[in-house]
Amino acid sequence: MESYFVGVDVGTGSVRAALVTRNGKLLCTSSKDTKTWNPEVDYFEQSTDDIWRAVCSVVKDVSKNVASSAVKGIGFDATCSLAVVDIEGNPLSISPTGNNEQNVILWLDHRAVDEAEFINGLKHPVLKYVGGKISLEMETPKLMWLKTNLKEQCWDKAGYFFDLPDFLTWKATGTDSRSLCSLVCKWTYEAHPNGNKGWNEDYFRQIGLSDLMEENWKKIGSVVKEPGSPCGNGLSEQAAQELGLQRGTPVGTSIIDAHAGGLGMIGCSAGSVSQDFQTRLSLIYGTSTCHMAVHKDALFVEGVWGPYYSAMVPGYWLNEGGQSATGKLIDHMIDSHPATAQLKAKIGKSVHIQQYLNNVLENMANKRGVASVSTLTSDIHVWPDFHGNRSPLADPSLLGMISGLTLAADEENLALIYLATIQALAYGTLHIIDVLHAANHSNIQSLLMCGGLSRNPLFVQTQADVAKLPVLCPQESESVLVGAAILGACAAGEFPDVQTAIMAMGGSADIVIPRDKEHRYHQKKYRVFLKMAEHQREYRAIMSHE
């Protein structure tokens, strides 16, 4: 009988699942949207009940045409969001509304600004493992916010605080174990090659959360496992019924969604391009983007999260850069333009609007007699941090900027702003690469790309041209789902270790080669890009001066 594995990905706006073979081929996928509440500015909340219902729906859908006994393992990934339940496992509200259905603080929620600033002011040694500054997207600032603002409603009644990936394995198995990935990357848990690992008691005392030390840290994690390790005895009876699978089906210790993407494509092959993990930078595109680089040595990079030991690939240190808004930014730039409504009415669903704009740009280049679409934006420049800068400036207060606007409001103007935004996102990636190089992560030879934007040829070519590096796009484009399935395969004992699974399931990739002439153009625009950040800070200094 053929062996199959189910990978489940809980993203920002939907849950997806795939049925995956031993060699990483996706046989079918399913998706279901989830609900997000936005009760106040910068507050984004979700529901674990809503998420789990969606998980059950998509898993049943992808496994309906195979015998449940043929599904040998299941793995979960999810956004690094904070889920809270009471001691009985019931949802507990994290919302000013008091609605218990709203029990997840989404990763992009920015309510904990003051708490993050307080933590960073302490300059505690644990912060060196998050690039020198903790992000308000991480969990300890959010925990502080809950204790300060919702103490009676939430903090005092909480039984467990979960990173969302860990909530899923707990819900699936009834076993309270946590992923080293989640805890090291988002909770300040410490892990080292010598086997030493644990929570830093001094840090939690200084930030006022020493009560979490009770019962051996039970509320936030006392049993910690590497991704892909078996969780308990597999699916519980109740979860198996809800998912349509067999009781005891192995469940792999979970991973954060972007890290699943890195896991799913870091082993892909493409011609003569090196497969040494340390030569590859993985870009996982979605609402935001994560930039994953692994190394055998612990490299400390200012403004880039990590190094995290064994958080993605066992035995390697992970550095994680990122951009807080990428797919969401492009959508915002398109949807807020005055030409968009009429344009969408004209094209309907016959073509994706980004592809339509790519065609508009090609026509514009032909009409103007220029050899490359890239050069159309010489007078339009974008600073893309409309939701703050995650890396490498680590400044959530930075704002978006556009230079070169005119009174034009037609689709050609929309296309130019769209192109300038794509280029700005590529410059943001180059900015991260530059600081990685400066910190001795200097042997990056290729970029790996997955996610929605990896299917936009203009975006991919722009990234290659800007970085002057080949871009590898896995032929099995859903690398995040492959990564989740790898966890299930490892938990089932299908492979001797995670590295072997990565190589066996990573598949092949297509290569996009950089173009020298375009790179020279982008070098000039990159100088403007860096100047825009300097100027924004200068403007603030002027306005804050009495």
N, C-alpha and C positions, 0 to 999 in steps of 0.2 A: 504493500500500500504506500502511495506517495505521502510524504510528510509535508505538512504546511505549518506556517507560523502566522499569527495575526499581530500586526503592528497597529497601535492606536496612538493618534496624535491629537492632543487637545490644544488647539491654537487660540488666538485672541478672540476670534469670532465664530469658530466652528469646531466640531469634532470630526475627525476623519479616521477611517480604518482601511486596512488593506490585507488581503490574503496573499502571502508571500511564499515562494518556493525556497528550497535550500540554497540555490545559487543567486538569490536576490531578485528574482523576477516577480513583478506584481501581476497577479492574475485578475484581480478585480479590486475596486475601491468603492467607498461610500462616504458621504459627507452629510452632516446635519448641523444647521446653524444653532448657536447658543445665544442666550439673552445677556445683554449688558445694561446695567443701570448707570446713569450719570446724574446723581441727585444734586451735585454742586460742581462748580468749576474745578477741574482737575481731580474729581472723584470718579472712579470707575469700579463698579462692583458686579460680581456675578454670583451664581448659585451652584453649589455642589450637587444639589438634587437635579437641577436642570442639566448640568454637565453629565451626570451619571446616566440620566435617561437617554441622552444623545449617544453616549458610549454604548449602551445596550442596543440601541437601534442600529448603529452602523456595524457593530460586531456581528449581530444576527444577520444583517444584510450580506456581508462579505462571505460568511461561512455557510450560507443556506444551501449551497449546491454541493457541499462535501460532507462526508460523514464526520460527526463531531469527534470521533476517535482519531481521525486523520489530522486534526489540529493538535500539534504536539507541544505548542508553547505560545504564550502571549506576552507582549511587552508594551509598556506605556511610556509616553513622554507627554509633557505638558508645559505650559508657560510657568514661569517662576512666580506664581501668584500665591497669596497667603490665604489659606482656608482654615476656618475655625469651627470646631464642633464642641458640644458639651461632653460630659463624662459618659453619657449614654450613646454618643455618636450622632446626636441630632444637630442640625445646623444652628449656629448661633450668630446673631446679627453683628456685623462689623460696620453697620451703616447708621448715620444720624437719624434715619427713618425708623429704626428699631425693627424693621421687617426681618425676621429670621431667615427668610428665603435668601436674603442678600448677605451671604456669609463668606464671600471671597473678595479680598482686596486685589484687584487686577494689577499685574506687574507695572502697567503704565500709569497707575494712580500716583499723583504727586502731592498727596495731602501731608506727607511727613517731611516737609521742607525744614521746619525748625528743628526737628529731631535729628535729621541728617547733619545739619550745621553744628548742632551741639556735639554729636559724636566726632565729627571731623576736628572740632576745636580741642578735643582731648588729645589728639595725636597719639593714640594708643598703638603699641607695636603691632596689633593684629591688622591694622590698616595697611601695613606694607604689602599685605597679600591681596589688596583690592586696588592696587595702583596708587596708594597713598590717600585716597578719599573714598569713603563709603558712598554709595549711590542711594538716593531716596527710593529707587526701585527695589532695593534689597529689603530683607525682612526685619532686621532689628530696628531700623527707624520706624517701621510700621507697627511693630510690637510696642515700642515706646508710645506711639500715638494712641494706640488702643488703651494702654494703661492710664494715660493722662486724660483722655477724652471720653472713653466709654468704660470706665472701671467697673461700675456696678452692672451695666447692661451686658458687658462682654468679658472683660478681663477676669473678674472674680468667678464667673461661671464656666470659664473655658476648661474643657477636659484635655483637648489636644490642639496644638497649632501645627498645621501641616503646610509644607510646600505642596502645591497642587499635584505634582507627579507622585509624591509620597501618599497623598490622600487616595489616589487611584489604586495603588497597590494595597493599601489598607482596606479600602472598600472591596477590592476583589478577593482578598484572602483572609481578612480579619486579623492579620498579623501586623503589629505595630513595629515595623522596622523602617529605617530611613535610608535614603540614597546618599552615598558619599558625595555624589555630584551636586545634589541640591544643597546639602549642608555646607560643603566647602565653598561653593560658589556664591551662595546667597545668605548664609547665616553666620559666617565667621568661624565655622568649625575648622579646626586645624588638623592637617594630616601631613606626614613626612615619610620618606623612603625607609627610615629606620624602624618603622612600625609605630612610632609615637603618634597618637591622635587623641583628640578630645576637645571639649569646650574650654574656653579661657575664662576661668572664674573671675579674675580681676577685671576683665572687660565688662562682664555682665554686672558686676558690682558698681563699676563706675557709671554705667548708663542707667542704673536704677532698676535693673531686672534680675536682681539676685534671687528673687522668689522662684525663678525658673529652675534653680539648682535643686529644688526639693524633689524627693523621690528619684534621685539619680537622673535628673533632667527629663523625666518621663514626658512632660508636656511638649517638648520640642525634639526629643530623640535620644534614647539611651542605647538602642541597637542600630548600628550603622553598617551598611553593606556596600560593596562596590557594585556599580551598574552591571546588570546581567546575572548577578548571583540569585539563586532561587529564593523566593519569598515564601516562608512558611511551608505549608503542605500543598501549595497551589490554590486553585480556585475553590472557594468555599461552596457549600451546597447551594446557598441562596444566590451567590453571584453567578454560579454556573447556570442556574435556571434562568436568571435574568439575561445572561449573555448568549444563551443557547449553546453552551459548550459543556464538556464533561467535568464533573467534580474532580479536583486534583490536577487539572491541567496546569503544568508548570507556569509560574508567573515570574518574569525577570524583574529584579530590582530596577527601578525606573531611572529616568534621566530627563533633564530639561530639554525642551523642544529643539532649541538651536543646537544643543550638543548631540541630539539624535541625528540631526542633519550632518554634523561633522563626522559622526560615527558611520553613517551610511555611505559617505562618499570619499572618505580619506584613503580608502583602499582601492579606488577605481584605477583602471589602467588606460593609458592613451599613448600609443606609439612608444617613442624613446624617452618620454618625460619621466623623470625620476619618481619612483614610488616611495622613497624615503619620507616617512611622515613629517620629518623636521623641515623638509623643503617645500611644504604645502601650506597655504593659507586658505582655510575654508570659509566661504562667505555664504551665510544662510539668510536668504531674503524672505521677508514677510511684511507684516505691518512695520516692524523695525528690522534691523540687520545686525547679526552677530558675526564677528571676525575671529576665527579659531585658529590658533597656532600652537603646536606642541613641540616640546624640546626635552631632551634627556636631562638638561640642567635647569635649575630654578633661575629664571631671568626676571628681574624686577624692572617693570616698565612704568614710568610715571604716567598716570592717566589711563592705564590699561589694566583691567581687572586681572587678578592672579599675581604670581603663579599659583595654580591649584594642582595639587598632586593627585594623579589618578582620577581626575574628575571626568575625563572623557575616554582616553585610552589608558588602560592600566600601565603603570610604570613610567608614564610621561607627565611632565608638568605642562599645564595648559595656561596660556595667556589668552584672554578674551576681550577683544575690543568690540565696539558697537556703535550704531547710530540709532537714536531713539525713534526716528520717523523716516521711513524710506518708501515702502509701498503706500503707506498712509499719506505721505507728503505728496507723492506724485498724484494720487487720487484727489487730494485737496487742491493742488494747483490747477488740475483740470476742472474739477467740479465748481470751483469758485470763479472761473473765468466767464465773462459775459457771453462768449460765443458758444459755450458748451451745450446749453439747453437746445438751441436750434440745431447744432451739429448732431447731437444724439437723436433728435427727431428725424433728421435726414438719413442717417445710416442705420438706425434701428439696431437689430442684433446681427446684421449681416457681416459685420467685421468688428473686432475689438477696437475701442477708440484709440488705444495706444498704437496699434498697427496702422490705423487710418492716419494718425498724426505723423508716423514714420513716413508714410507715402507722401503726405503734404510736404514734408521737409525735403524729400528727394526731388519733388517737382520744383520746389523753391530753388534748390541748388542748381538744377538744370536751367531754370529761367535766368538765374543770375550768372550763369557760366562759371560757377566755382566747382572745383574738383571734388570737394568733400563737404558733406552735410555739416561736419563739426564746426567749420569756420563761419557758419551763419550767425553765431552768437558772440562775435567779437565785441559787441557793445552791450550785451546783456549778461549780468553776473548775479549769481544767487549764493547766499550763505544759507545752508539747508536746515539749520537747527531751530525749526519751528516748535519743537518740544524739548529744547535744551540739548546740550552736548554731552553724550555719554563718554566718548573717547575721541581724541586723547586729552582734551582740555578738562574733562570731568566737571563741567559747569552747567548745572540744570537751569540756570537763569538766563543763558544765552537765548537770543531770539532770532527768527528768520529775517533775512534781508534780501531785497531785490534792487539792483541798480540797472538803469537803462530803460525804464518804462516810458511809453508814449501814450498818445490818445487812441491808438489803434485798438480795436475790439473785435477783430475778425479772426477766422480760424488760423490764418498764417501767424498772427501775433500769439495766439494760443500755442501753436506748434513751437514757436521760438522759446516761449517761457518753459514749456515742457522739456525741450532739448537742454536749455540752460540748467534746469533742475536735475536732469539725468547726469549732466556733466558735474554739477556740484556734488552729487552723491558719490561719484567716482573720485573726485578730489578729496572727499572726506575719507575714503578708503586709503588713498595714497598718503594722507596725513597720518593715518594709523600705521601704515607700512613704514613710513619714515622713522617714527619713534621706536618701532620694533627693531629696525636696523640699528638705530643708535644704541640700543640696549643689547647688542650682540646677537639678536635674532636675525642674522645677516645673510642666511643662505636660502631665503625664500625664492624658489625658482618657478612656481606656478600658482595660479589662483583656481580654486574649485568653487563652483557656483551651483546652488540649488534654490528652489522656491520660485514664486511667481515671476519675479523680474528676470530670472535666468531664461525664461522663454521669450523674452523680448530681444531680438537680435541686435537692435541699435544699442540697447543698454549694455549687452554683453561686449560688443565690439568697443564701445566707449571705455568700458572698464579695462579691457586689454590695452587699448591705446594709451590711456592715462598712466597705468602702472608700468607699461612696457614689459608686460609679462604675458605668457600664454594663459588663456582661460580654458579650463576643462569643465565641460557641462556633462554630467553623467547621462548616458542614454536612458537609464531608468531614472526619470527626472524627479520622482518623489523620494528623494534621499532621506527625508525625515521619517517617512513610514518604513523605509528599509532599515534605518537605524533602530526604530522601535522593535521591528521584527527580529533584528539581531539579538536584542535583549532576551526575547522569548526563546530563540534558538539556543542561546547560551544556557539559560535556566533549564532547558530540556536536556542538556548534555550532548547536543548535536555536534558541537565543536569542543576541542580541548581547552580553548581559551578565547578571549574576546578578539585578540589580534588575528587568530586564524579565521574567525567568523567574518571579520572586517574584510580580509583579503578574498574570502570565498564568496561573499555576498555583495561586494562593492561594484562589480560589473565593469563595463567599458565606458569611455567618455569620448565626446567629440571635442576637438581642439579649435579654439579661435586664436589666431596669431595677431600680435600687435603690429601696427603700421608706424614706421619711423616718422613720416612727415606729419601725421596727425599728433604724434607724441610731442613734437617740437611746438606745435600750436598749443597743446594743452599745458606745456610747461609755463607758457606765458599766462594763461588763464589761472593756473594754480598759484602763481605769484599774487594775482589779484585776489583770489580766494583767501589766502592767508592774510592779506591786507584788510579784508572786510572784518575779520575777527578783531584785529587790532583797532580798527576804526570804531567798531561798536563799543569797545571798552573805553576808548577815548571820549566818545559821546557821553557815556555814562558818567565819566569823571567830570566832564564839563557841567552836566546837569546837576550833579550832586554837590558842586562847589557853591558855597554860600556867597 
